[in-house]
Amino acid sequence: MPKVAIHVEFKPKPGQHAAFDALIREHARLTLSEEPGCERFDVLQPMNADGTRDESRIMLVEVYTDQAAVKAHVANPRMPKVREAYTPLIDGRVLTMCEL
């Protein structure tokens, strides 16, 4: 079975970048520690052409051993609380599932 990668691009609301960044980094840390099927969970901060932070976006790259590990991640009891906490902080997100 192929590994599964997930790429997510979030658009934090103006003034909410720091709060969202802290929340999503804690989520990444806990996912890596709680879910053996999660091999990687990186939080990426895009940069502008001049090298400054583009605080209008935050991206995630997650790698799971297989589709069953993704299902376990989605079923993690912490997920609804994480979504509830970040929903008021963002204007939207785009999630892409990839075969690795």
RALINGI-V816856 format. One record per run of one state. SS is the DSSP state (H for helix, E for strand, L for the rest). FROM is the first residue (numbers start at 1). TO is the last residue. If there is no record, write none. Layout:
ss = (SS,SS)
from = (FROM,FROM)
to = (TO,TO)
This chain:
ss = (L,E,L,H,L,E,L,E,L,E,L,E,L,H,L,H,L,E,L)
from = (1,4,13,17,35,38,45,47,48,53,54,58,65,67,76,79,88,90,100)
to = (3,12,16,34,37,44,46,47,52,53,57,64,66,75,78,87,89,99,100)
